[in-house]
Amino acid sequence: MSSTIPHNLLPSAPASPPTPAPSPTPMSRAPDWSTAHEDEDANVRDVRALFADMNDAEKQRLLAELLNLCNSQQLAFVQEFVSPRLKKDPFTTFPDELCLRILTFIDDPQTLARSSQVSKRWRELVSDDMAWKSLCEKHAYRSLNDDSEGGRRNGGSTTPPLPSSNPSIHTPSASPYNNPLTLPAFRFGSNAGASTSAPDLRTQSLDRQARNPRTNSLARRRPKALSYRSHFKQRYMVETAWRHGGKVDHRQITPDQGVVTSLHLTDKYIVVALDNAKIHVFDTEGCHQKTLQGHVMGVWAMVPWDDVLVSGGCDRDVRVWNMATGASIHTLRGHTSTVRCLKMSDSTTAISGSRDTTLRIWDIQKGICRHVLVGHQASVRCLEIHGDLIVSGSYDTTARIWSISEGKCLRTLNGHFSQIYAIAFDGKKIATGSLDTSVRLWDPNDGRCLAVLQGHTSLVGQLQMRADKLVTGGSDGSVRVWSLTEYQPIHRLAAHDNSVTSLQFDDTRIVSGGSDGRVKIWDLKNGTLVRELSQPADAVWRVVFEEEKAVVMASRGQKTVMEVWSFSPPPEDELHDPDASSTDLLSNRSSSPISMPDNTVDYPGRIDSRVGGAVSNLLSMSEYTTPVRPVSEYAAPMPRPRLEALARPVSEHIPRSTNDDGDVNMADVYEGSGKAVGFDVERSQKGRDGVR
């Protein structure tokens, strides 16, 4: 043989690996024949033929003798050569049920998506919804049925925590009052006993005024998720946007500065009430629709229900509006002083509390007063409803429990030493916040005080109760998370440099706004700062949020402005970048910030939006351009990057010094503290209150 046979043509050498390829397969490893002698091939042929004729025992003895002749370097080569051949893909051996069970133990979405690129078999298994459903549960995402049902939900805790739902809640079409022949001016929704104090969905107003059932607006914003994989992708992208993304639209709502007294976000409207007697109605994108004019003095309370809005203020009137047409339906008179709080127990019943010390139960369909609740000795500052029960808080330092149907007081809660400014009620417990700096928990069945929560150093004006947690905000600038089972603090957050003007939380986050002009998002579980939502303003009046949207009302540059934040994922056709390979996506190197719209306001310190784009493409898994990887690469434990690495907070929370002056909440313009800053619009109009 005059020339050396190329090594890739030798019978004993396996075929070369395909090009390109990330790594050779276990069967593709070939010895180096570049230094082989001409007669070496013939010797190898003879040895292989001899070895093939041996039985198993003879082969093992021959191998043992050969290995005994090897040095360390040669043994290392044998180990490196043999090791991949001994590895076996378990998913090709185990039954499907066991393979799917194994995949449910993966708690990181990147790892699960990467595993689909191992082989066609792995991709088939990962495409099954079982693993993604388990991942949704681990991340506490609502169930697929709840997210896509589009039905109406209760704003209170009569609805069990997600993913459960309350079958007793009815749609508006089921209401007997939806007949346009009966009510030609507007249509009422229906939900018996649906009003409570603790929202179960992220759709509740911060001033705790809207206790109406709501149509799930998410179904209108994007197509319904058909699988848990697509459902997880949508929810994961929303959570990522909340942490370091989002699109914001700035709008100035008044030519001059006005105090925002109430703010609501529903499935159809953003409703803003001001101290200048106007109520502005916007669509959910922030486009102005109507201005409701009829009040002659500041509007201090309102509550929406479908297209119906009930409002009250310093002119002592309670007005019923049709937000679809802008028409005033009823003007309900009876109070002799400022209407300070409003709630609705169902589509036809509204309850108002006034500085005249009374509460009134109104039939807003007929425009009449059903009951006048007398008992408080001072202004009624706040009220909450659950089923047939009303709980009211007053400046006389007491809270009272009333029956809506009977129109009488059931019991009086005594214990506070100063005015009560906030109440939360979930049907099982009542929480009251007072100017005496304490929060008290009560049993509504017998009126017992269950606990006194102390820690705030000034007025407690913000309360929200949800499941087994209570979150409070005070004029000392702090936000505290309490356990309702142990009655102990879970987190103490130095949130703002001045009064907490807005507070809302859901299963994962707390959003707080302060008179220091900042809006902050906190991790409910860890108590850490996730991000500041917007650029600092002069003051933040109100903040409300739902699952994919947040609305901020603030004073900036002596003008009242509205910021509408959207955290919705982009449409499905925008989730794929044909120019980016799967390898780039897996390494978070997408060529464009896909998940971030072009008109997103870029705030300093925000994490690069390409992470969101990479995750979006990573979870889509529609087409793969990377060559199939060998199973042997995954025989060792796969990397398990933590989810937090993809959603790292923008900045670490730095505690700020708080103001203990006892400043009143600028948005509410609190009365009676003696330490008010700025001005008190309600008090300035108090002298004009009188009996009609």
C-alpha positions as CSV (number, residue, x, y, z in Angstrom):
1,M,0.0,0.0,0.0
2,S,1.8,3.1,-1.3
3,S,-0.2,5.7,0.4
4,T,-1.9,6.2,3.7
5,I,-5.7,5.6,3.7
6,P,-7.5,8.6,4.9
7,H,-8.7,8.0,8.4
8,N,-12.3,8.9,7.7
9,L,-12.4,6.0,5.1
10,L,-11.0,3.3,7.4
11,P,-13.5,0.6,8.2
12,S,-12.7,0.8,11.9
13,A,-13.3,4.6,12.1
14,P,-16.8,5.8,12.6
15,A,-18.2,8.5,10.3
16,S,-17.2,12.1,11.0
17,P,-19.8,14.2,12.9
18,P,-22.0,16.5,10.8
19,T,-21.0,20.1,10.2
20,P,-22.0,22.3,11.9
21,A,-22.7,20.5,15.1
22,P,-22.5,21.6,18.7
23,S,-20.6,18.5,19.8
24,P,-19.9,15.0,18.5
25,T,-22.4,12.2,19.3
26,P,-21.3,9.3,21.4
27,M,-21.0,7.1,18.3
28,S,-19.0,9.7,16.4
29,R,-15.7,9.6,18.3
30,A,-12.8,8.4,16.2
31,P,-9.1,7.7,17.1
32,D,-6.4,9.8,15.6
33,W,-5.0,7.9,12.6
34,S,-2.7,10.8,11.4
35,T,0.4,9.1,12.7
36,A,-0.5,5.5,11.8
37,H,2.0,3.3,9.9
38,E,1.1,1.8,6.6
39,D,0.9,-1.8,8.0
40,E,-1.1,-0.7,11.0
41,D,-4.4,-1.1,9.3
42,A,-3.8,-4.8,8.5
43,N,-2.9,-5.5,12.1
44,V,-6.1,-3.8,13.3
45,R,-8.2,-5.8,10.9
46,D,-6.7,-9.1,12.2
47,V,-7.2,-8.1,15.9
48,R,-10.8,-7.1,15.2
49,A,-11.6,-10.3,13.4
50,L,-10.0,-12.4,16.2
51,F,-12.0,-10.4,18.8
52,A,-15.2,-10.8,17.0
53,D,-14.8,-14.7,17.0
54,M,-14.4,-14.8,20.9
55,N,-17.2,-15.4,23.3
56,D,-18.0,-12.9,26.1
57,A,-15.7,-14.5,28.7
58,E,-12.8,-14.5,26.3
59,K,-13.4,-10.9,25.3
60,Q,-13.4,-9.8,28.9
61,R,-10.1,-11.6,29.6
62,L,-8.5,-10.1,26.6
63,L,-9.7,-6.6,27.5
64,A,-8.4,-7.0,31.0
65,E,-5.0,-8.0,29.8
66,L,-4.9,-5.1,27.4
67,L,-6.0,-2.6,30.1
68,N,-3.3,-4.0,32.5
69,L,-0.7,-3.0,29.8
70,C,-2.0,0.6,29.6
71,N,-0.5,3.6,31.4
72,S,-2.5,6.3,33.1
73,Q,-2.7,8.5,29.9
74,Q,-4.1,5.5,27.9
75,L,-6.6,4.6,30.7
76,A,-7.8,8.2,30.7
77,F,-8.4,7.9,27.0
78,V,-10.3,4.7,27.5
79,Q,-12.5,6.3,30.1
80,E,-13.2,9.4,27.9
81,F,-14.0,7.1,25.0
82,V,-16.2,4.6,26.9
83,S,-18.1,7.0,29.2
84,P,-20.4,8.5,26.6
85,R,-21.3,5.0,25.3
86,L,-22.5,4.0,28.7
87,K,-24.9,6.9,29.1
88,K,-28.5,6.2,28.1
89,D,-31.4,8.6,27.4
90,P,-34.0,7.6,30.1
91,F,-36.8,9.2,28.1
92,T,-36.4,6.6,25.4
93,T,-36.8,3.8,27.9
94,F,-39.3,5.0,30.5
95,P,-43.1,5.1,29.7
96,D,-44.6,8.4,28.8
97,E,-46.4,8.8,32.1
98,L,-43.2,8.5,34.1
99,C,-41.3,10.9,31.7
100,L,-44.0,13.5,32.1
101,R,-43.9,13.0,35.9
102,I,-40.2,13.7,35.8
103,L,-40.7,16.9,33.9
104,T,-43.1,18.3,36.5
105,F,-40.1,18.6,38.9
106,I,-38.5,21.2,36.7
107,D,-39.3,24.6,38.3
108,D,-37.3,26.8,35.9
109,P,-38.9,27.7,32.5
110,Q,-35.6,28.2,30.7
111,T,-34.5,24.7,31.7
112,L,-37.8,23.2,30.5
113,A,-37.5,25.1,27.2
114,R,-33.9,24.1,26.7
115,S,-34.8,20.5,27.2
116,S,-37.1,20.5,24.2
117,Q,-34.1,21.0,22.0
118,V,-32.4,17.7,23.0
119,S,-34.2,15.5,20.6
120,K,-37.6,15.0,18.9
121,R,-38.6,12.6,21.7
122,W,-37.8,15.3,24.4
123,R,-39.6,17.9,22.4
124,E,-42.7,15.8,22.2
125,L,-42.7,15.3,26.0
126,V,-42.0,19.0,26.8
127,S,-44.8,20.0,24.4
128,D,-47.3,18.1,26.7
129,D,-49.3,20.5,28.9
130,M,-48.7,18.5,32.1
131,A,-45.2,20.0,32.7
132,W,-46.4,23.6,31.9
133,K,-49.4,23.2,34.1
134,S,-47.2,22.2,37.0
135,L,-45.0,25.2,36.3
136,C,-48.0,27.5,36.4
137,E,-48.9,26.2,39.8
138,K,-45.4,26.6,41.1
139,H,-45.3,30.2,40.0
140,A,-48.8,30.8,41.5
141,Y,-50.3,31.7,38.1
142,R,-54.0,31.4,37.9
143,S,-55.4,28.3,36.3
144,L,-56.0,28.3,32.5
145,N,-59.8,28.1,33.0
146,D,-59.9,31.1,35.3
147,D,-57.8,33.2,33.1
148,S,-59.8,32.5,29.9
149,E,-63.3,32.2,31.2
150,G,-64.0,35.9,30.8
151,G,-66.7,35.8,33.4
152,R,-67.6,38.3,36.0
153,R,-65.7,38.1,39.3
154,N,-66.4,39.4,42.7
155,G,-64.2,42.2,44.0
156,G,-64.1,40.7,47.4
157,S,-63.2,37.7,49.4
158,T,-66.4,35.8,48.9
159,T,-64.5,34.7,45.8
160,P,-62.0,32.1,46.9
161,P,-58.4,32.9,46.2
162,L,-57.3,32.0,42.7
163,P,-57.5,29.7,40.9
164,S,-60.9,29.0,42.4
165,S,-64.0,31.1,41.4
166,N,-67.4,31.8,42.9
167,P,-70.2,30.1,41.0
168,S,-72.8,32.4,42.6
169,I,-71.6,35.4,40.7
170,H,-73.8,36.2,37.8
171,T,-73.2,38.0,34.5
172,P,-74.8,41.3,33.7
173,S,-77.1,39.7,31.2
174,A,-78.7,37.6,34.0
175,S,-79.9,40.7,35.8
176,P,-83.6,41.5,35.7
177,Y,-82.5,45.2,35.6
178,N,-80.8,44.9,32.2
179,N,-84.1,45.3,30.3
180,P,-83.8,48.5,28.4
181,L,-87.6,48.9,28.4
182,T,-87.5,48.9,32.2
183,L,-84.5,51.3,32.5
184,P,-84.2,53.2,29.2
185,A,-81.5,55.5,30.5
186,F,-79.0,52.9,31.5
187,R,-78.6,49.3,32.4
188,F,-77.7,47.8,35.8
189,G,-75.5,44.8,36.4
190,S,-76.3,42.1,38.8
191,N,-74.4,40.4,41.6
192,A,-76.1,39.5,44.8
193,G,-74.0,40.0,47.9
194,A,-70.8,40.4,46.0
195,S,-69.3,43.4,47.7
196,T,-66.5,43.0,50.1
197,S,-63.4,44.7,51.3
198,A,-60.5,42.5,50.0
199,P,-60.0,42.1,46.3
200,D,-59.2,38.7,44.9
201,L,-58.2,40.0,41.4
202,R,-55.7,42.7,40.7
203,T,-58.5,45.0,39.5
204,Q,-59.5,46.8,42.6
205,S,-59.3,50.6,43.2
206,L,-56.9,51.8,45.8
207,D,-59.4,53.9,47.7
208,R,-61.3,50.7,48.2
209,Q,-64.5,52.1,46.6
210,A,-65.2,49.7,43.8
211,R,-66.7,46.4,45.0
212,N,-68.5,45.6,41.8
213,P,-68.1,42.4,39.8
214,R,-66.0,42.8,36.7
215,T,-65.8,41.3,33.3
216,N,-62.4,39.9,32.6
217,S,-61.0,42.5,30.2
218,L,-57.9,40.3,29.5
219,A,-60.0,38.3,27.1
220,R,-60.6,41.3,24.9
221,R,-56.9,42.3,24.8
222,R,-55.5,39.1,23.3
223,P,-56.6,35.7,22.1
224,K,-57.5,33.1,24.7
225,A,-54.6,30.9,25.7
226,L,-55.4,27.4,24.3
227,S,-52.7,25.5,26.3
228,Y,-50.8,25.8,29.6
229,R,-47.6,26.4,27.7
230,S,-49.0,29.5,25.9
231,H,-50.7,30.5,29.1
232,F,-47.5,30.3,31.1
233,K,-45.7,32.3,28.4
234,Q,-48.3,35.1,28.7
235,R,-48.2,35.2,32.5
236,Y,-44.4,35.0,32.6
237,M,-44.1,37.9,30.2
238,V,-46.5,40.0,32.2
239,E,-44.6,39.3,35.4
240,T,-41.3,40.2,33.7
241,A,-42.7,43.4,32.4
242,W,-43.9,44.3,35.9
243,R,-40.3,43.9,37.2
244,H,-38.4,45.7,34.5
245,G,-40.5,46.8,31.5
246,G,-43.9,48.2,30.7
247,K,-45.3,50.8,28.3
248,V,-46.4,54.1,29.7
249,D,-48.7,56.8,28.3
250,H,-48.6,60.3,29.9
251,R,-51.7,62.5,29.9
252,Q,-52.5,65.8,31.4
253,I,-56.2,65.7,32.6
254,T,-56.6,69.3,33.9
255,P,-55.2,72.6,32.7
256,D,-54.6,73.5,36.3
257,Q,-53.7,71.6,39.5
258,G,-56.6,69.7,41.1
259,V,-56.6,67.2,44.0
260,V,-57.6,63.7,42.9
261,T,-60.0,62.4,45.5
262,S,-60.9,59.1,44.0
263,L,-59.7,56.8,41.2
264,H,-61.2,53.6,39.7
265,L,-60.0,51.2,37.0
266,T,-62.7,48.9,35.6
267,D,-62.8,46.7,32.6
268,K,-64.2,49.6,30.5
269,Y,-63.3,52.8,32.2
270,I,-60.7,54.8,34.2
271,V,-62.8,57.2,36.4
272,V,-61.2,60.1,38.1
273,A,-62.9,62.4,40.6
274,L,-61.5,65.8,41.6
275,D,-62.0,68.4,44.2
276,N,-63.2,70.9,41.5
277,A,-66.6,69.1,41.2
278,K,-65.7,67.3,38.0
279,I,-65.6,63.6,37.2
280,H,-63.5,62.5,34.2
281,V,-64.2,59.3,32.4
282,F,-61.5,57.7,30.2
283,D,-61.3,54.4,28.4
284,T,-58.8,51.8,29.6
285,E,-56.1,53.2,27.3
286,G,-56.3,56.7,28.8
287,C,-58.3,58.4,26.0
288,H,-60.8,60.9,27.4
289,Q,-64.4,60.0,26.9
290,K,-66.6,62.2,29.0
291,T,-66.7,64.8,31.8
292,L,-69.6,64.3,34.2
293,Q,-70.7,67.7,35.6
294,G,-73.5,68.2,38.0
295,H,-71.9,68.4,41.4
296,V,-71.4,72.0,42.5
297,M,-68.6,71.3,45.0
298,G,-65.8,68.8,45.4
299,V,-66.5,65.2,44.7
300,W,-65.1,63.1,47.6
301,A,-66.5,59.6,47.0
302,M,-67.6,57.5,44.0
303,V,-68.1,53.9,43.1
304,P,-68.6,52.3,39.6
305,W,-70.8,49.3,38.7
306,D,-70.7,48.4,35.0
307,D,-71.8,51.6,33.2
308,V,-73.3,53.0,36.4
309,L,-71.4,55.5,38.6
310,V,-72.6,56.7,42.0
311,S,-70.8,59.8,43.4
312,G,-71.1,62.1,46.4
313,G,-69.3,65.2,47.7
314,C,-69.3,68.5,49.5
315,D,-72.7,69.5,48.0
316,R,-74.3,66.8,50.1
317,D,-75.9,65.1,47.0
318,V,-75.6,61.5,45.9
319,R,-75.7,61.4,42.1
320,V,-76.2,58.4,39.8
321,W,-74.7,58.5,36.4
322,N,-74.7,56.5,33.2
323,M,-71.0,56.6,32.1
324,A,-71.9,55.3,28.6
325,T,-74.0,58.3,27.8
326,G,-72.7,60.8,30.4
327,A,-76.3,61.4,31.6
328,S,-77.2,62.1,35.3
329,I,-79.9,59.6,36.2
330,H,-80.8,60.5,39.7
331,T,-79.9,63.1,42.3
332,L,-80.5,61.6,45.7
333,R,-80.9,64.2,48.5
334,G,-81.0,63.6,52.3
335,H,-77.6,64.1,53.7
336,T,-77.0,67.5,55.5
337,S,-73.2,67.5,55.1
338,T,-70.4,66.3,53.0
339,V,-70.8,62.7,51.6
340,R,-67.4,61.2,52.6
341,C,-67.7,57.5,51.5
342,L,-69.7,55.3,49.2
343,K,-70.1,51.6,48.5
344,M,-72.5,49.4,46.5
345,S,-73.8,46.1,47.8
346,D,-75.4,45.1,44.5
347,S,-76.4,46.7,41.2
348,T,-79.3,48.6,42.7
349,T,-78.2,49.4,46.3
350,A,-75.7,52.1,47.3
351,I,-74.6,53.0,50.8
352,S,-73.3,56.5,51.6
353,G,-71.6,57.8,54.8
354,S,-71.6,61.5,55.6
355,R,-70.1,64.1,57.9
356,D,-73.7,64.5,59.2
357,T,-73.0,61.3,61.3
358,T,-75.5,59.1,59.3
359,L,-75.3,56.4,56.7
360,R,-78.0,56.1,54.1
361,I,-79.1,53.1,52.0
362,W,-80.3,54.1,48.6
363,D,-82.2,52.3,45.9
364,I,-80.5,53.8,42.9
365,Q,-83.0,52.1,40.5
366,K,-86.0,53.9,42.0
367,G,-84.1,56.9,43.3
368,I,-85.3,56.6,46.9
369,C,-83.7,56.2,50.4
370,R,-84.5,52.9,52.0
371,H,-82.9,53.3,55.4
372,V,-81.2,56.0,57.4
373,L,-78.6,54.5,59.8
374,V,-78.3,56.6,62.9
375,G,-75.8,55.9,65.7
376,H,-72.4,57.6,65.2
377,Q,-71.7,60.8,67.0
378,A,-69.3,62.3,64.5
379,S,-68.4,62.2,60.9
380,V,-68.6,58.8,59.1
381,R,-65.2,58.6,57.5
382,C,-65.1,55.1,55.9
383,L,-67.3,52.0,55.3
384,E,-67.0,48.5,53.9
385,I,-69.6,45.9,52.8
386,H,-69.7,42.1,52.9
387,G,-73.0,40.4,52.0
388,D,-75.7,42.0,54.1
389,L,-73.3,43.6,56.6
390,I,-71.9,47.2,56.6
391,V,-69.0,48.2,58.8
392,S,-68.5,51.9,59.2
393,G,-65.7,53.9,60.9
394,S,-66.2,57.3,62.4
395,Y,-64.4,60.2,63.9
396,D,-66.2,59.3,67.2
397,T,-63.5,56.6,67.5
398,T,-66.0,53.7,67.1
399,A,-66.8,51.3,64.3
400,R,-70.3,50.0,63.9
401,I,-71.8,46.9,62.2
402,W,-75.1,47.4,60.4
403,S,-77.6,45.2,58.6
404,I,-78.5,46.3,55.1
405,S,-81.8,44.5,55.0
406,E,-83.0,45.4,58.5
407,G,-81.5,48.9,58.5
408,K,-80.3,48.7,62.1
409,C,-77.1,48.6,64.1
410,L,-76.1,45.2,65.2
411,R,-73.1,46.0,67.4
412,T,-70.6,48.7,68.2
413,L,-66.8,48.2,68.2
414,N,-65.1,50.3,70.9
415,G,-61.3,50.4,71.5
416,H,-59.6,53.2,69.5
417,F,-58.6,56.4,71.2
418,S,-58.9,58.6,68.2
419,Q,-60.6,59.0,64.8
420,I,-60.9,56.0,62.6
421,Y,-59.8,56.6,59.0
422,A,-59.7,53.3,57.3
423,I,-61.6,49.9,57.4
424,A,-61.1,46.6,55.7
425,F,-63.7,43.7,56.0
426,D,-63.6,40.3,54.4
427,G,-66.5,38.7,56.2
428,K,-64.3,36.9,58.7
429,K,-62.4,39.8,60.2
430,I,-62.6,43.5,60.5
431,A,-59.5,45.8,60.5
432,T,-59.7,49.4,61.5
433,G,-56.9,52.0,61.2
434,S,-56.9,55.1,63.4
435,L,-55.2,58.4,64.1
436,D,-54.0,56.7,67.4
437,T,-51.4,54.9,65.2
438,S,-52.8,51.4,65.9
439,V,-54.6,48.9,63.8
440,R,-57.3,46.8,65.5
441,L,-58.7,43.4,64.4
442,W,-62.3,42.5,65.3
443,D,-64.6,39.5,65.1
444,P,-67.7,40.6,63.3
445,N,-69.8,37.8,64.9
446,D,-69.4,39.0,68.5
447,G,-67.6,42.3,68.3
448,R,-64.5,41.1,70.2
449,C,-61.1,42.8,69.6
450,L,-58.9,40.0,68.3
451,A,-55.6,41.9,68.3
452,V,-54.0,45.3,68.4
453,L,-51.3,45.8,65.8
454,Q,-48.8,48.4,66.8
455,G,-45.8,49.7,64.9
456,H,-46.9,52.8,62.9
457,T,-45.9,56.1,64.4
458,S,-48.6,58.2,62.8
459,L,-52.1,58.0,61.3
460,V,-53.0,54.7,59.6
461,G,-55.0,55.7,56.6
462,Q,-54.5,52.8,54.2
463,L,-55.7,49.2,54.7
464,Q,-56.2,46.2,52.5
465,M,-57.0,42.6,53.6
466,R,-56.5,39.6,51.4
467,A,-56.6,35.9,52.4
468,D,-54.3,35.7,55.5
469,K,-52.5,39.0,55.0
470,L,-53.2,42.6,56.0
471,V,-51.2,45.4,54.5
472,T,-51.2,48.9,56.1
473,G,-49.9,52.2,55.2
474,G,-49.5,55.3,57.4
475,S,-48.6,58.9,57.4
476,D,-45.2,58.0,58.8
477,G,-44.3,56.8,55.3
478,S,-44.1,53.1,56.2
479,V,-45.9,50.1,54.8
480,R,-46.3,47.0,56.9
481,V,-47.4,43.5,56.1
482,W,-49.2,41.5,58.9
483,S,-50.1,37.9,59.3
484,L,-53.8,37.5,60.1
485,T,-53.2,34.1,61.6
486,E,-50.4,35.0,64.0
487,Y,-51.2,38.8,64.3
488,Q,-47.5,39.5,63.9
489,P,-45.6,41.7,61.3
490,I,-44.2,39.9,58.3
491,H,-42.4,42.9,56.7
492,R,-41.7,46.5,57.7
493,L,-41.1,48.6,54.7
494,A,-39.6,52.1,54.9
495,A,-41.6,53.0,51.7
496,H,-41.8,56.7,51.5
497,D,-40.4,59.9,52.9
498,N,-43.9,61.2,53.7
499,S,-47.5,60.0,53.9
500,V,-48.6,56.8,52.0
501,T,-51.4,58.1,49.8
502,S,-52.2,54.9,48.0
503,L,-51.8,51.2,48.7
504,Q,-52.8,48.0,46.9
505,F,-51.5,44.5,46.8
506,D,-52.3,41.1,45.2
507,D,-50.8,37.7,45.4
508,T,-47.3,38.7,44.3
509,R,-46.7,42.5,44.7
510,I,-47.5,45.6,46.7
511,V,-47.8,48.9,44.9
512,S,-47.5,52.0,47.1
513,G,-47.7,55.7,46.3
514,G,-46.7,58.5,48.5
515,S,-46.9,62.3,48.9
516,D,-43.1,62.2,48.3
517,G,-44.0,61.8,44.6
518,R,-42.9,58.2,44.2
519,V,-44.6,55.0,43.2
520,K,-42.9,51.8,44.3
521,I,-43.5,48.1,43.6
522,W,-42.6,45.6,46.4
523,D,-42.3,41.9,46.4
524,L,-45.0,40.6,48.8
525,K,-43.2,37.4,49.7
526,N,-39.7,38.8,50.3
527,G,-40.6,42.4,51.3
528,T,-37.9,43.8,48.9
529,L,-38.2,46.7,46.5
530,V,-38.7,45.6,42.9
531,R,-38.6,48.9,41.2
532,E,-39.9,52.5,41.2
533,L,-42.7,52.6,38.6
534,S,-42.3,56.1,37.3
535,Q,-40.2,59.2,37.6
536,P,-40.6,61.2,40.8
537,A,-43.5,63.7,40.8
538,D,-44.4,66.5,43.2
539,A,-47.0,64.2,44.8
540,V,-48.8,61.0,44.0
541,W,-52.6,61.3,44.6
542,R,-53.7,57.8,43.7
543,V,-52.5,54.5,42.2
544,V,-54.6,51.6,41.1
545,F,-53.6,48.5,39.2
546,E,-55.0,45.3,37.8
547,E,-53.2,42.3,36.3
548,E,-51.7,44.0,33.2
549,K,-52.4,47.7,33.8
550,A,-51.7,50.4,36.3
551,V,-52.9,54.0,36.5
552,V,-51.0,56.7,38.4
553,M,-52.5,60.1,39.2
554,A,-49.9,62.6,40.3
555,S,-49.1,66.3,40.5
556,R,-46.2,67.2,38.3
557,G,-45.1,70.7,37.4
558,Q,-48.2,72.2,39.1
559,K,-50.5,70.1,36.8
560,T,-52.5,67.0,37.5
561,V,-51.3,64.2,35.2
562,M,-52.3,60.6,34.6
563,E,-49.9,57.8,33.7
564,V,-51.4,54.7,32.2
565,W,-49.0,51.7,32.4
566,S,-49.5,48.6,30.3
567,F,-47.7,45.3,31.1
568,S,-49.6,43.2,28.5
569,P,-47.5,40.9,26.3
570,P,-47.2,41.7,22.6
571,P,-49.3,39.9,20.0
572,E,-48.3,36.4,19.1
573,D,-47.0,37.4,15.7
574,E,-44.5,39.8,17.4
575,L,-43.0,37.2,19.6
576,H,-40.8,35.6,17.0
577,D,-37.7,37.1,15.5
578,P,-36.7,35.2,12.3
579,D,-33.2,36.6,12.4
580,A,-32.4,35.3,15.8
581,S,-31.4,31.7,16.3
582,S,-32.5,29.5,19.2
583,T,-28.9,29.5,20.4
584,D,-29.0,33.3,20.7
585,L,-32.4,33.1,22.5
586,L,-31.2,30.6,25.0
587,S,-28.2,32.8,25.8
588,N,-30.4,35.9,26.1
589,R,-28.9,37.5,23.1
590,S,-31.9,38.4,21.0
591,S,-31.1,40.8,18.2
592,S,-34.0,43.2,19.1
593,P,-35.9,44.0,22.2
594,I,-39.0,42.1,21.1
595,S,-41.0,42.2,24.3
596,M,-40.6,46.0,24.7
597,P,-42.6,48.3,22.5
598,D,-40.8,51.1,20.7
599,N,-42.6,53.8,22.6
600,T,-41.7,52.5,26.0
601,V,-40.3,55.2,28.3
602,D,-36.8,54.2,29.2
603,Y,-36.1,55.1,32.8
604,P,-32.5,55.1,34.2
605,G,-31.5,51.8,35.8
606,R,-34.0,49.6,34.0
607,I,-32.6,46.2,33.1
608,D,-32.0,45.6,29.4
609,S,-35.4,44.8,27.7
610,R,-33.7,42.1,25.5
611,V,-34.1,39.7,28.4
612,G,-37.8,39.9,28.0
613,G,-37.5,39.4,24.3
614,A,-35.3,36.3,24.8
615,V,-37.8,34.8,27.2
616,S,-40.6,35.5,24.8
617,N,-38.9,33.6,22.0
618,L,-37.6,31.0,24.3
619,L,-41.1,30.0,25.5
620,S,-42.7,30.1,22.1
621,M,-40.8,27.0,20.8
622,S,-42.4,27.1,17.4
623,E,-39.4,26.5,15.3
624,Y,-35.8,25.5,16.1
625,T,-32.8,26.1,14.0
626,T,-30.2,24.7,16.3
627,P,-29.0,21.1,15.3
628,V,-30.3,18.4,17.6
629,R,-28.1,17.9,20.6
630,P,-26.9,14.5,21.7
631,V,-28.6,13.0,24.7
632,S,-25.1,12.4,26.2
633,E,-24.7,16.1,26.9
634,Y,-27.7,15.9,29.3
635,A,-26.7,12.8,31.1
636,A,-25.2,15.0,33.8
637,P,-27.5,17.3,35.8
638,M,-28.8,20.1,33.7
639,P,-28.1,23.7,34.8
640,R,-31.0,25.1,36.7
641,P,-30.8,28.9,36.6
642,R,-33.1,30.5,39.0
643,L,-36.2,32.4,37.8
644,E,-35.1,35.4,39.8
645,A,-32.1,35.7,37.5
646,L,-34.5,36.7,34.7
647,A,-36.5,39.1,36.8
648,R,-33.9,40.7,39.0
649,P,-35.1,43.9,40.8
650,V,-33.8,47.1,39.2
651,S,-32.3,48.4,42.4
652,E,-31.9,47.4,46.0
653,H,-34.1,49.1,48.5
654,I,-32.4,51.8,50.5
655,P,-34.3,52.7,53.7
656,R,-35.1,56.4,53.8
657,S,-35.7,58.5,56.8
658,T,-39.3,58.9,57.5
659,N,-41.3,62.0,58.6
660,D,-42.9,61.6,61.9
661,D,-44.7,64.9,61.8
662,G,-48.0,63.2,61.5
663,D,-48.7,64.8,58.2
664,V,-52.1,64.0,56.8
665,N,-52.6,62.2,53.6
666,M,-52.5,64.9,50.8
667,A,-54.9,62.9,48.6
668,D,-57.5,62.5,51.2
669,V,-57.0,65.9,52.9
670,Y,-57.5,64.4,56.3
671,E,-59.4,66.3,58.9
672,G,-58.8,66.7,62.6
673,S,-55.1,65.9,63.0
674,G,-54.1,69.5,63.6
675,K,-51.0,68.9,61.6
676,A,-52.3,69.2,58.1
677,V,-49.9,70.4,55.4
678,G,-50.9,72.3,52.3
679,F,-54.6,73.0,52.4
680,D,-57.9,71.4,53.3
681,V,-60.4,71.8,50.5
682,E,-63.1,70.0,52.4
683,R,-62.6,72.1,55.5
684,S,-62.6,75.3,53.4
685,Q,-66.0,74.4,52.0
686,K,-67.3,73.2,55.4
687,G,-68.6,76.7,56.2
688,R,-70.9,76.5,53.1
689,D,-72.5,73.2,54.3
690,G,-76.0,73.8,55.6
691,V,-79.4,72.3,55.7
692,R,-81.2,72.7,52.4
